[in-house]
Amino acid sequence: MGSALFIPFFFVDIGLLIDFEGFTSALTSDLALTIALVGMLLAAKLTAAVLAKLAFRYRWDETLLMWSLSMPQVAATLAAALAALNANAIGVNVFNATIVMMVVTAILGPLLSQRFGSAVVASTPVKEDEVIDLDGDRCDLGGRPCTAIVALKNRRGV
């Protein structure tokens, strides 16, 4: 019920609060703040993915996939930014830069995940006896095929 009713109403309500003049000013007059905010988010997420790479000995394509999957910042970021704006903890310029960051990461994350996910699948060798038969397990997406990426085991045994 929450995903069908409350979440769409929440986003519509928040969308009605967005000041499009402020949104465009975040791209023009506050461009340095917006670039810094988006850049720091991307750098922090990449740093976390690289630390995981070093700790678990992932390949670079796996690391970049992990980074792209963790990139999108939408619901919690929006709620926190709105609460901070209402409490006068942040200014309107920071709120608008946060909205731009959400749009950028919501678009960039899935695009990069598709690219890096394809690279991971293409570079992962599968032996004939390791193929999992999924004929009985179908995703129900209205008859469309679906793909799931699931980490089953560290191939290096570490």
C-alpha positions as CSV (number, residue, x, y, z in Angstrom):
1,M,0.0,0.0,0.0
2,G,2.9,2.4,0.8
3,S,4.6,2.0,-2.6
4,A,1.3,2.3,-4.4
5,L,-0.3,5.2,-2.5
6,F,1.9,7.1,-0.1
7,I,5.2,7.2,-2.0
8,P,3.8,8.7,-5.2
9,F,1.8,11.3,-3.2
10,F,5.0,12.2,-1.3
11,F,6.9,12.8,-4.5
12,V,4.1,14.8,-6.1
13,D,3.8,16.9,-3.0
14,I,7.5,17.5,-3.0
15,G,7.5,18.2,-6.7
16,L,4.9,20.9,-6.1
17,L,7.3,22.6,-3.7
18,I,10.2,22.8,-6.1
19,D,10.9,26.4,-7.3
20,F,11.9,26.1,-10.9
21,E,13.6,29.5,-10.8
22,G,15.7,28.3,-8.0
23,F,16.4,25.1,-9.8
24,T,17.7,27.0,-12.8
25,S,19.7,29.4,-10.6
26,A,21.4,26.3,-9.1
27,L,22.6,25.6,-12.6
28,T,23.6,29.2,-13.4
29,S,24.5,31.4,-10.4
30,D,25.2,28.7,-7.9
31,L,27.0,26.4,-10.4
32,A,30.2,26.1,-8.3
33,L,28.2,24.9,-5.3
34,T,26.2,22.5,-7.4
35,I,29.3,21.0,-9.1
36,A,31.0,20.7,-5.7
37,L,28.0,18.9,-4.1
38,V,27.6,16.5,-7.0
39,G,31.4,16.0,-7.3
40,M,31.8,15.3,-3.6
41,L,29.0,12.8,-3.6
42,L,30.4,10.9,-6.6
43,A,34.0,11.0,-5.1
44,A,32.7,9.7,-1.7
45,K,30.8,6.9,-3.3
46,L,33.8,6.0,-5.5
47,T,36.1,6.0,-2.4
48,A,33.8,3.6,-0.6
49,A,33.7,1.3,-3.7
50,V,37.5,1.4,-4.0
51,L,37.9,0.5,-0.3
52,A,35.5,-2.5,-0.8
53,K,37.6,-3.4,-3.9
54,L,40.7,-3.5,-1.8
55,A,39.1,-5.3,1.1
56,F,37.4,-8.0,-1.0
57,R,39.7,-8.1,-4.0
58,Y,37.1,-7.1,-6.6
59,R,38.0,-6.4,-10.2
60,W,37.6,-2.8,-11.5
61,D,34.5,-3.6,-13.5
62,E,32.9,-5.0,-10.3
63,T,34.0,-2.0,-8.3
64,L,32.6,0.5,-10.8
65,L,29.3,-1.5,-10.9
66,M,29.1,-1.2,-7.1
67,W,29.8,2.5,-7.3
68,S,27.1,3.1,-9.9
69,L,24.6,1.1,-8.0
70,S,25.2,3.1,-4.8
71,M,25.2,6.5,-6.7
72,P,21.5,7.5,-6.9
73,Q,20.3,9.7,-4.0
74,V,16.6,10.4,-4.1
75,A,14.1,9.6,-1.4
76,A,16.0,9.9,1.9
77,T,18.1,12.8,0.5
78,L,14.9,14.7,-0.5
79,A,13.3,14.2,2.9
80,A,16.5,15.2,4.8
81,A,17.0,18.3,2.6
82,L,13.4,19.4,2.9
83,A,13.5,18.9,6.7
84,A,16.8,20.9,6.9
85,L,15.3,23.7,4.7
86,N,12.2,23.9,6.9
87,A,14.4,24.1,10.0
88,N,16.5,26.8,8.4
89,A,19.6,24.5,8.7
90,I,20.4,25.0,5.0
91,G,19.7,27.8,2.6
92,V,17.6,27.7,-0.5
93,N,20.7,27.6,-2.7
94,V,21.9,24.4,-1.0
95,F,18.4,22.9,-1.3
96,N,18.3,23.7,-5.0
97,A,21.8,22.3,-5.5
98,T,20.6,19.1,-3.7
99,I,17.7,18.8,-6.1
100,V,20.1,19.1,-9.0
101,M,22.3,16.4,-7.4
102,M,19.3,14.1,-7.1
103,V,18.4,14.5,-10.7
104,V,21.9,14.0,-11.9
105,T,22.4,10.8,-9.8
106,A,19.0,9.4,-10.6
107,I,19.9,9.6,-14.3
108,L,23.6,8.8,-14.2
109,G,23.4,5.8,-11.8
110,P,21.1,3.5,-13.9
111,L,23.0,4.4,-17.1
112,L,26.4,3.6,-15.6
113,S,25.0,0.5,-13.9
114,Q,23.8,-0.9,-17.2
115,R,27.2,-0.2,-18.8
116,F,29.3,-1.7,-15.9
117,G,26.8,-4.5,-15.3
118,S,27.2,-5.6,-18.9
119,A,30.9,-5.5,-18.5
120,V,30.8,-7.6,-15.4
121,V,28.6,-10.2,-17.0
122,A,30.7,-10.3,-20.1
123,S,34.0,-10.7,-18.2
124,T,32.7,-13.4,-15.8
125,P,33.5,-16.9,-17.0
126,V,30.9,-19.5,-16.3
127,K,31.7,-23.2,-16.6
128,E,29.1,-25.4,-18.2
129,D,28.4,-27.2,-15.0
130,E,27.9,-23.9,-13.1
131,V,25.0,-22.7,-15.2
132,I,21.9,-22.4,-13.2
133,D,18.6,-23.5,-14.8
134,L,16.0,-20.8,-14.2
135,D,13.3,-22.1,-16.6
136,G,10.9,-22.5,-13.7
137,D,11.8,-19.1,-12.1
138,R,10.4,-16.3,-14.2
139,C,10.2,-12.6,-13.2
140,D,6.7,-11.3,-13.5
141,L,7.2,-8.0,-15.2
142,G,4.2,-8.1,-17.5
143,G,5.7,-10.7,-19.8
144,R,9.0,-8.8,-20.2
145,P,12.3,-10.5,-19.6
146,C,14.3,-9.5,-16.6
147,T,17.9,-9.9,-15.4
148,A,19.1,-10.0,-11.9
149,I,22.7,-9.6,-10.8
150,V,23.3,-11.7,-7.6
151,A,26.6,-12.3,-5.9
152,L,26.7,-16.0,-5.0
153,K,30.3,-16.6,-4.1
154,N,33.7,-14.9,-4.2
155,R,35.4,-16.8,-7.0
156,R,38.8,-16.5,-5.4
157,G,37.7,-18.3,-2.3
158,V,38.9,-15.4,0.0
